Amino acid sequence: MASVETTTHTHGYAADKELLRKRLARIEGQVRGIARMIEEDRYCIDVLTQLAAVDTALEAVALKVLEDHVQHCVAGALASGDPAQAREKSEELLTAVQRFARTR
């Protein structure tokens, strides 16, 4: 019977996975808190303040994932010497940055 080779592919954020997971869990808690605020008819400005805090927290997570992507995936593609792979990851990075910039 022939053996099957499997390739394990890691993503740029793999080293920070636990940190990111914990940050996202805290953000999830913040969102649940905002839902409670709405349910309790809390003051609009208080709700908006908490929404802004969630937005800032998500932005920090996104920037960390983007940083890890550049340092791992893009850098790896450029170092590989494969022009097609380098072009693909560079275009992918530009698309991600443009998408991120549009949300600002």
Backbone torsions as a table, in degrees:
resi	resn	phi	psi	omega
1	MET	NA	133.0	-177.6
2	ALA	-76.7	143.0	177.8
3	SER	-82.9	149.9	179.6
4	VAL	-104.7	123.4	177.8
5	GLU	-85.5	135.4	174.8
6	THR	-120.2	138.4	178.4
7	THR	-103.8	125.0	176.6
8	THR	-91.5	120.6	-179.9
9	HIS	-107.3	125.5	176.1
10	THR	-103.0	149.3	178.3
11	HIS	-96.5	163.4	-177.3
12	GLY	-57.7	-32.3	-176.7
13	TYR	-85.6	2.1	-174.6
14	ALA	-54.5	-41.3	-178.4
15	ALA	-68.3	-24.7	-177.7
16	ASP	-107.7	14.4	-173.7
17	LYS	-55.1	-46.9	-177.5
18	GLU	-66.6	-41.9	176.4
19	LEU	-59.2	-47.3	-179.8
20	LEU	-64.6	-40.8	179.6
21	ARG	-62.3	-42.6	179.1
22	LYS	-65.6	-41.2	178.7
23	ARG	-63.7	-41.4	178.9
24	LEU	-66.9	-35.1	176.8
25	ALA	-64.6	-39.2	177.3
26	ARG	-65.2	-40.5	178.6
27	ILE	-64.3	-41.1	177.5
28	GLU	-58.5	-41.6	176.7
29	GLY	-62.9	-39.7	177.3
30	GLN	-61.7	-42.3	-178.9
31	VAL	-65.2	-41.1	176.7
32	ARG	-62.1	-38.2	176.8
33	GLY	-62.9	-38.9	177.7
34	ILE	-65.5	-40.8	177.5
35	ALA	-60.2	-39.7	176.9
36	ARG	-64.9	-39.3	178.9
37	MET	-60.0	-42.9	178.5
38	ILE	-63.4	-45.9	179.7
39	GLU	-59.0	-36.9	-177.7
40	GLU	-87.5	7.0	179.5
41	ASP	56.4	45.5	178.7
42	ARG	-71.3	162.3	-177.0
43	TYR	-61.5	137.5	-174.9
44	CYS	-52.3	-47.1	-176.9
45	ILE	-63.8	-36.7	177.0
46	ASP	-63.5	-40.9	178.1
47	VAL	-65.2	-46.0	-179.9
48	LEU	-62.3	-36.8	177.5
49	THR	-61.7	-44.1	179.8
50	GLN	-69.1	-36.4	176.5
51	LEU	-63.1	-40.5	178.3
52	ALA	-64.2	-37.5	179.0
53	ALA	-65.1	-40.1	177.6
54	VAL	-65.0	-43.1	178.9
55	ASP	-59.2	-45.1	178.8
56	THR	-63.0	-42.3	-179.9
57	ALA	-65.1	-42.2	177.9
58	LEU	-65.2	-38.2	178.1
59	GLU	-61.6	-40.6	178.7
60	ALA	-63.3	-40.0	177.1
61	VAL	-64.7	-45.3	-179.7
62	ALA	-60.6	-42.6	179.1
63	LEU	-64.6	-36.5	178.0
64	LYS	-66.7	-43.9	178.2
65	VAL	-63.8	-40.7	178.1
66	LEU	-63.7	-44.0	177.7
67	GLU	-59.4	-46.6	179.3
68	ASP	-64.0	-36.0	178.2
69	HIS	-62.6	-44.9	-179.7
70	VAL	-64.6	-46.3	-175.8
71	GLN	-72.0	-24.1	-177.7
72	HIS	-106.9	-65.1	-171.5
73	CYS	-70.7	-51.3	-178.0
74	VAL	-68.7	-46.8	179.3
75	ALA	-60.3	-40.1	178.4
76	GLY	-63.4	-41.4	179.2
77	ALA	-65.9	-41.2	178.8
78	LEU	-66.9	-39.1	-179.4
79	ALA	-73.0	-19.4	-176.8
80	SER	-66.9	-23.4	-177.0
81	GLY	81.0	0.1	179.1
82	ASP	-90.0	107.9	-176.5
83	PRO	-60.3	-35.8	-179.9
84	ALA	-66.7	-43.7	179.1
85	GLN	-66.1	-41.5	178.3
86	ALA	-62.2	-43.6	178.8
87	ARG	-63.5	-44.4	-179.4
88	GLU	-60.0	-48.3	-178.6
89	LYS	-69.8	-33.9	177.0
90	SER	-65.7	-44.3	178.1
91	GLU	-65.2	-39.9	177.3
92	GLU	-60.6	-43.3	178.8
93	LEU	-63.0	-47.0	179.8
94	LEU	-60.6	-40.7	178.3
95	THR	-62.9	-43.1	179.2
96	ALA	-63.8	-43.0	179.7
97	VAL	-65.1	-42.3	178.2
98	GLN	-62.6	-42.5	178.4
99	ARG	-63.1	-43.3	179.3
100	PHE	-64.5	-41.3	-179.4
101	ALA	-66.3	-33.6	179.6
102	ARG	-66.0	-27.4	-178.8
103	THR	-78.4	-8.4	-179.6
104	ARG	-86.2	NA	NA
